[in-house]
Amino acid sequence: VGLQGSSTKEGYPPPPPFLLQVRFVDCGRGDLVRFECSNPSHFRIEADGVVYAASTVRRSALDASPLLITASDAATQQQWEAHVLLAPSSQQVQQVAAPPVVSKGLKEIVFPSRNADSQLKRTKRDWVIPPINVPENSRGPFPQELVRIRSDHDKNRSLRYSVTGPGADQPPTGIFIIEPISGELSVNKPLDREHISNFHLRAHAVDLNGNQVENPIDIVINVIDMNDNRPEFTHQIWNGTVPEGSKPGTFVMTVTSVDKDDPRTANGMLRYKILSQNPESPTSNMYTINNKTGGIITVAAGLDREKVPQYTLIIQATDMEGNPMYGLSNTATAVIRVTDVNDNPPEFTAETFFGEVPENRVNVIVANLTVTDKDQPNTPAWNAVYKITGGDPTGRFSVPTDPTTNEGLVTVVKPIDYEISRTYVLTVEARNEVPLTRGIQSRRQSTATVSIRVLDVNESPYFEPNPRLITMDDGTGADTALIAFTAQDPDRFMEQSISYSKLSDPANWLRIDPNTGRITTIAILDRESPFVRNSLYNATFMARDSGKPSASGTGVLQIHLRDINDNAPKVFPQETEVCEKPEPNAINITALDGDLNPNAGPFAFELAHRPSDVRRNWTITRVSGDYAQVSLKIGFLESGIYELPIIITDSGNPPMSNTSYLRIKVCQCDMNGDCSDQQHIMAAGLGTGAIISILLCIIILLILVLMFVVWMKRRDKERQAKQLLIDPEDDVRDNILKYDEEGGGEEDQVRMSPRDTIEPDVIRPGGVRRLDERPLHPEPQYPMRSAAPHPGDIGDFINEGLKAADNDPTAPPYDSLLVFDYEGSGSTAGSLSSLNSSSSGGDQDYDYLNDWGPRFRKLADMYGGSDD
């Protein structure tokens, strides 16, 4: 170990020179361990293991044998030894014993004193350690001493000092350090107030064993601000507005700047000023700025948007209260836009405008009025509003504004009649959407005259009144003159004639004279016609003038038909039902009459005298003027359908009577008085049309069934005629079977076999074909032999087969190589090649083949003739 020394402040006695501390692991023995030194004349060791110099240490003492330190346990008498080699430090040995060197003039902070029993004294509440002020951005040298921390206990024993808190042992670490022996607190690097403006540290004092000897004290270190930051504007470009024509002193806008330096010092106190103005019109000092707040106001009159729409100011902010020598400054741009006010009235481009319009036309633009306005376009101060101040007492014109061009559109809103007025002279005034600024007057050019000429056109004739209502009696006969339905021509200055025609006459009752317009009937007028609604019949007529081009107009003639008693009443309902036993059933009936009152109800109901059983079985009772009740007069009436004649008379003058038949179904009834018959049909039964429809359906169904049966029989007959099937027991001849065609080759592959010898396992499955087959074609429909043929049918069968073969598109020519299907091996039939062999069939007679037709004659010649 090296010889270590410590220094003390002036005015304090030097402590014994501290050399080293020998540490033993006491294993929990604590104070039972005692230390001894081998050279007590020069060194001594304390109970805590710290070795001190007992006298001035010379180099000769250091060069002696190593110092032996012995530790012994008083309880167990165990001993431990440690050899300590002493060597001089980098400093001279003589300085070790000298008093420690301390910084002169360094401020000292002393821990509050304690009582003798190591308990804290009660200190005064106003005992506060003043903060330490450290300038920021110090250039050093570092570490730079700030203050010395001392405890009164360092007079009789060695202490160790430390500090904790942000900046020491907490982030940001390493800013402040303390010399553990002397207690000097130093700053290790430059400080930045804008980053951390103050530090709160806590100082500690402990002995060599780490035991706290003083309560921690709080130390506050304030960072003193330096003017190291320029002012910064929150925006580099500031935008503001001011109305044109504003008076001096009008507020425009406020610019702000911030300085990171301490605003409580001159470093952060800013001052503003305007460096330049562009353009300098009408003066170079149109604006001023409050040097403390940054508020910009106008100081001169003459703001005119039409001349200068925008100003650009360069604003400077300087700290140090605006000191140009020591302060830091920065600049920003302020753009001031002069807003428009309505200081220019609209002016017409001409004193008089002209236009023309055809009569009777509406929503037509007659003339376009153009104006000029020096204010900003598309603003309320520029948008024009037009008003007619004279020449249009009836309000036939209006002047809306075109939103795009700002022109006034003189428009006709009511029809103009050439026959009433041929010209119009209007006075139109133009204004803006907002009033003119105070002090600005309207000019003479804001009013103009509009001359409008009306053009005469051929107008349509019109009927007056329209529709025209007349009254006629129901049943008015044909060729009756009704009225002269004439039209008027509004063109008084044109000599024209009018012709008439009929446009709509639903019942075709009327005709009109084309020259005079007189209307007469061509049929009887019937109020009960379906074309009459609410006793009114409407017909439309057209009048056309002789102008070029001609014009036409329509008129409606309404004929009100007065009712007469020309319709007899009828019973309603016409069909009903009643129980065999009338109690308590009764039938309510009324009457229907096509006429109106008083030619309709009240009605008189009466049973007819014929047949005689009507009055014997039934009775009718009047309930009211329009209703009556029909009920059975006898106690029981057999079920069935009965037609009851009822005579009904209306109240017309003269009255009309009619015998109407009420069809009644008499049926058995349940407890509720309802018919309980299973065949519950209407009393009237089925009508004639319904019966005819049912019969037609039945006949058509029978015809369809008969046609199906005939078709099936014909199909069975054709199938029997085409089939040829001989029972093997009756026919011993070989059958000629038809085979499909299969790939070619020199060897014949057809086998002839009786039908009863063909095995089903040798038949090739459907769909399997050889690679050398020729292309497939539709299969010809060869005839099939019937199950029980007649011997005389063979010839017909063969002829049909030949005919099918002749029409077969897949049949090869006579001189071609035939290809047959392969039927499999093991056939009991012999090869067809045997037909040409002299060893088989030589004794057989083939002359009967001559009777089978011309095709079989060749076969008979081949096998039935001579060897030639």
Secondary structure, 3 states (H helix, E strand, C coil): CECCCCCCCCCCCCCCCEEEECCCCCCCCHHHEEEEECCCCCEEECCCCEEEECCCCCHHHHHCCCEEEEEEECCCCCEEEEEECCECCCCCHHHHCCCCCCCCCCCEEECCCECCCCCECCCCCCCCCCCEEEECCCCCCCCEEEEEEECHHHHCCCEEEEEECECCCECCCCCEEECCCCCEEEECCCCCCCCCCEEEEEEEEEECCCCECCCCEEEEEEEECCCCCCCEECCCEEEEEEECCCCCCCEEEECCEECCCCCCCHHHCCEEEEEEEECCCCCCCCEEECCCCCEEEECCCCCCCCCCCEEEEEEEEECHHHCCCCCCEEEEEEEEEEECCCCCCCEECCCEEEEEEECCCCCEEEEEECEECCCCCCCCCCCEEEEEEECCCCCCEECCECCCCCCEEEEECCCCCCCCCCEEEEEEEEEECCCCCCCCCCCHHHEEEEEEEEECCCCCCEECCCCEEEEEECCCCCCCEEEECCEECCCCCCCCCEEEEEEECCCCCEEECCCCCEEEECCCCCCCCCCCECCEEEEEEEEEECCCCCCEEEEEEEEEEECCCCCCCEEECCEEEEECCCCCCCEEEEEECCCCCCCCCCCEEEECCCCHHHHHHEEEEECCCCEEEEEECCCCCCCEEEEEEEEEECCCCCCCEEEEEEEEEEECECCCCCECCCCCCCCCCCCHHHHHHHHHHHHHHHHHHHHHHHHHHHHHHHHHHHCECCCCCCCCCCCCCCCCCCCCCCCCCCECCCHHHCCHHHCCCCCCCCCCCCCCCCCCCCCCEECCCCCCHHHHHHHHHHHHHHCCCCCCCCCCCCCCCCCCCCCCCCEHHHHHCCCCCCCCCCHHHHHHCHHHHHHHHHHHCCCC
